[in-house]
Structures are given as C-alpha cells and as structure tokens.
Amino acid sequence: MRSAERRPAPRKQSPFHALLDPTEQLAHQCLGVRIEERSGAVGHYAVQLAAWAGASVLATISSEEKAARALAGGASHVINYRSEDFVPAVMAATDSKGCHVVLDMVAGDYVARNIGVLAARGRHVTIGVMGGTHSATIPMNLVLSRHLTLSGSTLRGRSADEKRRLRDELLRRVWPWVGAGRIRAVIHATYALEEAGYAQSALESGRHFGKIVLDLSRRPGTDANTGAADAR
C-alpha cells in the first residue's frame, strides 16, 4: 500500500463524510437510506457503514432482490418504495419517532417527503440530485418546529488540503473495517474493455446491484466476466 502522502485525494463524496460528522456518532440512531435503481454501490456502502457504526438502518429499495441484499448488508428494515409509500412505512417502523438522519441521493420532489420522516433535531444530508436540482419544496414549518438541519455535501470545490484531510480521516476511521472484511466493495459485474458497450447497457438497464467495472487486463468472454450475460 502506498503511503498516505502519495495517495491521490478523492474526487467524489463518500457516504462516510456525509454521515459521520467528527462531532457526532451514529450509534443508537436511526438512519434512512434510499437505494436507487441507478445509485451503484453508494447506497449499499452507506448501509454497511451506518450499520457498523451502530445505527439502525432503514433502506428504501425497488425490488425484492435489492431488499435481500440490503438486509444482508446490515439494514434492519427495508421498504419497497415501488409498492408502498415510504413515509408512513418509516413512521410505523420507528414508532412514529422518525429517523435521525436521512441520506438523500435524489433531491427533487423527495426532499419534502424525506423531511417528513425526520425526527426532532434530525439531519437531512443530500449527496445527489438525480431527481432534479431546482424542484425541491421544503416544508419550513417542520424544519423550524423539529429543529432540523439540512445540508449538502460534495468534494467538488474543496481544496486539495481539505480532500487530503477527509481522505486521512476515512483511512483512520473506516479502513480498519474494510481490512477486517466488515465493509465490502459491492461489484455487480466486471467486463473487458472491449465489452464496454455491454457494460453501458447493463448500467442503463437499472438492474445492476453495485458497481460495474471495466478491467483492462481481462479478455472478452472469460468465465469470470459475470456481467456479460446480463447485458447480452
């Protein structure tokens, strides 16, 4: 492993920096994570991270397959947002108390509904805007009455020094869990570079669970290429 000084600073925001504020712990809190059709491994990584930090994780998912995987990753409760309204489902699962933290990767019309499931003094953390950048409606009465905190988080625009600090914090606080196998990378399929078209089709299908990887050293059609059949 290269020294910390030589590791490149990350470019994308990880759920770690959004969820684990250095001054706040997730232990004994309720976290709501929405696992989107096209969210790659971000939502699944967040489930694992929060579960190992001691949170009770409620994951909203879109299929029974993803429900099973979210539960295996540490979610304590899953809600299929295609078949039921997640707002009353979350409130029922939390005895009407709501979640302390909602990790939002959609924004848009979901912001108001996310705020509706936040507990008093809860945090709404947005790290993605797949649902639109200008269409959110914020129920300010709930923000005020529940003393809520709304924030957005991305690595874009941060200085190189700040990115290095966040990277070092990630290595210190999360990497031991990775090394112990408690948090694992979620890879749906690996393709040879020549099969990039199949990889793109698999990505656009929305059926993938985790990352889709292009391996420059892999030959097309090898047995280890688990994703080729999905795309073809």
Legacy VTK file of the C-alpha trace (Angstrom):
# vtk DataFile Version 3.0
C-alpha trace
ASCII
DATASET POLYDATA
POINTS 232 float
0.000 0.000 0.000
1.323 3.420 -0.858
1.994 5.964 1.852
-0.797 8.358 2.762
1.193 11.255 1.363
1.188 9.724 -2.108
-2.432 8.574 -2.263
-4.483 10.764 -4.583
-7.130 12.917 -2.968
-10.663 11.575 -3.647
-12.840 13.340 -6.201
-16.273 12.053 -5.246
-18.112 12.438 -1.975
-18.395 9.240 0.048
-21.274 8.470 2.426
-18.681 8.423 5.213
-18.103 12.158 5.070
-21.819 12.866 4.805
-22.920 10.544 7.604
-20.139 10.537 10.182
-19.600 14.071 11.372
-16.450 14.064 13.558
-18.500 15.535 16.429
-21.433 13.146 16.123
-21.861 9.387 16.415
-24.463 7.234 14.668
-24.681 4.655 17.440
-28.263 4.055 18.583
-29.611 6.405 15.906
-31.998 5.625 13.070
-30.703 6.237 9.566
-32.847 6.307 6.436
-31.049 5.375 3.185
-32.752 5.290 -0.210
-31.146 2.736 -2.554
-31.898 3.907 -6.074
-32.159 1.837 -9.251
-29.075 3.580 -10.666
-27.216 4.501 -7.496
-24.409 1.988 -7.971
-22.777 0.954 -4.727
-23.177 4.236 -2.832
-26.402 3.328 -1.031
-25.168 -0.166 -0.210
-21.892 1.184 1.128
-23.852 3.645 3.283
-25.948 0.797 4.720
-22.832 -1.157 5.690
-21.072 1.879 7.120
-24.004 3.049 9.228
-24.768 -0.455 10.489
-21.201 -0.971 11.678
-21.290 2.485 13.284
-24.182 1.253 15.408
-27.164 2.813 13.649
-30.493 1.164 12.951
-30.751 1.405 9.159
-33.996 1.726 7.210
-33.383 1.255 3.485
-35.907 2.060 0.772
-35.432 -0.235 -2.205
-37.055 -1.031 -5.544
-37.057 -4.846 -5.718
-37.094 -7.947 -3.545
-33.580 -8.831 -4.716
-32.251 -5.492 -3.513
-34.186 -5.891 -0.290
-32.423 -9.178 0.443
-29.023 -7.657 -0.311
-29.706 -4.579 1.812
-30.670 -6.808 4.755
-27.535 -8.884 4.232
-25.507 -5.666 4.246
-26.823 -4.634 7.644
-30.172 -2.907 7.104
-32.598 -3.583 9.936
-35.696 -2.781 7.878
-36.418 -2.419 4.144
-39.283 -0.653 2.363
-40.113 -1.170 -1.306
-40.921 2.349 -2.498
-42.477 0.950 -5.696
-45.217 -0.886 -3.817
-45.847 1.324 -0.768
-45.499 4.910 0.405
-42.269 5.046 2.374
-43.352 7.960 4.611
-45.996 6.100 6.686
-43.892 2.929 6.459
-40.889 4.674 8.029
-43.022 6.215 10.748
-44.594 2.840 11.523
-41.171 1.183 11.702
-39.896 3.850 14.129
-42.965 4.040 16.411
-43.773 7.451 14.854
-40.431 8.885 16.009
-38.823 9.125 12.572
-35.181 8.891 11.519
-32.314 10.898 12.979
-30.559 11.083 9.600
-31.798 10.785 6.015
-29.166 10.281 3.308
-30.674 11.746 0.141
-29.311 10.855 -3.310
-32.376 12.015 -5.251
-33.425 15.531 -4.170
-36.289 16.966 -6.254
-39.780 16.016 -5.103
-38.447 13.606 -2.476
-36.961 16.312 -0.245
-40.283 17.262 1.352
-41.164 13.616 1.967
-37.719 12.921 3.419
-38.121 15.836 5.808
-41.477 14.388 6.791
-39.791 11.288 8.246
-37.079 13.136 10.189
-37.128 13.000 13.967
-36.663 16.086 16.128
-33.165 17.588 15.626
-32.677 15.269 12.648
-30.333 15.804 9.709
-31.173 15.704 6.004
-27.960 15.170 4.018
-28.089 15.447 0.223
-25.250 13.900 -1.803
-27.005 13.513 -5.171
-29.624 15.243 -7.324
-30.949 12.523 -9.623
-34.477 13.880 -9.119
-33.651 17.422 -10.221
-31.715 20.415 -8.957
-34.388 23.133 -8.743
-37.704 21.434 -7.980
-37.492 20.749 -4.240
-40.173 22.070 -1.900
-39.076 22.475 1.699
-41.721 22.418 4.475
-40.157 25.140 6.605
-42.723 24.624 9.360
-41.223 21.186 10.011
-37.665 22.494 9.738
-38.435 25.064 12.430
-40.638 23.033 14.742
-38.373 19.970 14.706
-35.099 21.957 14.771
-33.846 20.163 11.656
-30.551 20.571 9.833
-30.438 20.456 6.019
-27.064 20.107 4.344
-25.430 19.160 1.075
-22.075 17.511 0.672
-19.708 17.013 -2.241
-15.966 17.004 -2.757
-16.184 19.344 -5.716
-14.925 22.802 -4.884
-12.947 21.684 -1.840
-9.256 22.453 -1.654
-6.640 19.736 -2.097
-5.683 20.106 1.574
-9.268 19.542 2.688
-9.620 16.498 0.420
-6.434 15.046 1.890
-7.746 15.632 5.408
-11.007 13.848 4.576
-9.079 11.005 2.933
-6.887 10.576 6.006
-9.949 10.561 8.260
-11.529 7.891 6.066
-8.378 5.778 6.283
-8.260 6.152 10.059
-11.907 5.535 10.881
-13.254 3.270 8.123
-10.316 1.441 6.534
-9.864 -0.878 9.560
-13.448 -2.107 8.948
-12.609 -2.656 5.285
-9.443 -4.561 6.189
-11.427 -6.743 8.602
-13.999 -7.551 5.910
-16.831 -5.801 7.723
-17.363 -3.327 4.881
-17.020 -4.760 1.378
-16.998 -3.315 -2.086
-20.197 -4.152 -3.956
-19.393 -5.144 -7.555
-22.201 -6.279 -9.816
-20.102 -7.278 -12.835
-16.684 -6.932 -14.428
-16.190 -6.507 -18.189
-13.234 -6.427 -20.540
-12.595 -3.059 -22.162
-13.800 -4.459 -25.496
-17.160 -5.151 -23.836
-17.718 -1.546 -22.768
-20.921 -1.460 -24.804
-22.349 -4.349 -22.793
-21.280 -2.615 -19.580
-23.107 0.544 -20.631
-26.239 -1.438 -21.445
-26.132 -3.107 -18.043
-25.738 0.289 -16.399
-28.656 1.797 -18.288
-30.920 -1.170 -17.524
-31.062 -0.194 -13.840
-30.978 -3.860 -12.799
-27.426 -3.786 -11.503
-26.578 -4.058 -7.830
-23.314 -2.284 -7.091
-20.523 -1.111 -9.334
-19.910 -2.121 -12.944
-16.184 -2.408 -13.607
-14.075 -2.287 -16.778
-10.941 -4.435 -16.375
-8.176 -3.586 -18.845
-6.419 -6.904 -18.186
-9.445 -9.132 -18.833
-10.094 -10.912 -22.096
-13.596 -10.716 -23.579
-15.947 -13.608 -22.814
-13.938 -15.111 -19.936
-15.792 -17.131 -17.325
-15.013 -14.532 -14.664
-16.987 -11.929 -16.629
-20.129 -12.221 -14.532
-21.891 -9.334 -16.144
-21.742 -10.123 -19.861
-24.811 -12.361 -19.753
-26.857 -9.604 -18.111
-26.182 -7.209 -20.956
-26.462 -9.686 -23.804
LINES 1 233
232 0 1 2 3 4 5 6 7 8 9 10 11 12 13 14 15 16 17 18 19 20 21 22 23 24 25 26 27 28 29 30 31 32 33 34 35 36 37 38 39 40 41 42 43 44 45 46 47 48 49 50 51 52 53 54 55 56 57 58 59 60 61 62 63 64 65 66 67 68 69 70 71 72 73 74 75 76 77 78 79 80 81 82 83 84 85 86 87 88 89 90 91 92 93 94 95 96 97 98 99 100 101 102 103 104 105 106 107 108 109 110 111 112 113 114 115 116 117 118 119 120 121 122 123 124 125 126 127 128 129 130 131 132 133 134 135 136 137 138 139 140 141 142 143 144 145 146 147 148 149 150 151 152 153 154 155 156 157 158 159 160 161 162 163 164 165 166 167 168 169 170 171 172 173 174 175 176 177 178 179 180 181 182 183 184 185 186 187 188 189 190 191 192 193 194 195 196 197 198 199 200 201 202 203 204 205 206 207 208 209 210 211 212 213 214 215 216 217 218 219 220 221 222 223 224 225 226 227 228 229 230 231
